[in-house]
Amino acid sequence: MLLAHLDPEPSAWVRRFAGLIRPGGTALDVACGSGRHVRWLAAQGLAVTGVDRKAEAVAPLRAVAEVVVADIEGGPWPLPGRRFDAVVVTNYLWRPLWPALLESLAPGGVLLVETFAHGQQLIGKPQRAEFLLQPGELLQLCAGLRVVAFEDGFDAVPARYVQRIAAVAEPAGTAEPLRYGLQGAGG
C-alpha cells in the first residue's frame, strides 16, 4: 500500500481548496519533499516557493519553482518578512514553526493543512505524540483566521488519522462578509 506522504498525486484536500487562492498568486509549500504540491500549484499558474531540508529531493523542482533548502526545525525561518497568497503544509508538523507560517500569510491568503492526528500511533507512523495533532488542535492554531473547512478523524483510504483545515487570513476592513465556496471556488 502506498503511504499518503509518498503519494505522487497532490492531496485531494489541497486540490479541493486551491480555488480559494488568488489567481496568479504566490504559494509556499512547507517541507515540500519531492514536490507533488509544488508542481501541481505551479501548473495552476501560481508562483511557488518550496522549502525543504533535503537538497537532493528539491533540486528537480528548480525548473518550476523557487527552492529554498533550509533546516526549518533547527535553524531560523528562511523567509522572514515574505508573504504568500497560500501556505500549504501536508504530512508535516513542527509546532514551533506555527507563528512563522501564520506570519507568512498575505491578507486574503489561504492556509491549507493536512497532517497526521492522534490515533495514527495505533495503526502506523508517525507514532510519537510531537508529530500528531491533538483533537481540534488545528482549530486552536488557526483561531485568528476564517476557517472555511475542517476535518478531524479517520480516513479509510489510505488508512490514517488526519486533521485538515482550509482557512483564510481575511483582509482587514472588509465591509461585507466574503464568500468562500466549500468546493474551493472563491467569490
Salt bridges, closest charged atoms under 4 A:
GLU66 OE1 - ARG82 NH2 2.92
ASP85 OD2 - ARG22 NH2 2.83
GLU103 OE1 - ARG83 NH2 3.27
GLU114 OE2 - ARG160 NH2 3.26
GLU114 OE2 - ARG164 NE 2.49
GLU130 OE2 - ARG128 NH2 2.35
GLU137 OE2 - ARG95 NE 2.61
GLU151 OE1 - ARG164 NH1 2.61
ASP155 OD2 - ARG160 NH2 3.75
ASP155 OD2 - ARG164 NH2 2.40
GLU170 OE2 - ARG146 NH1 3.31
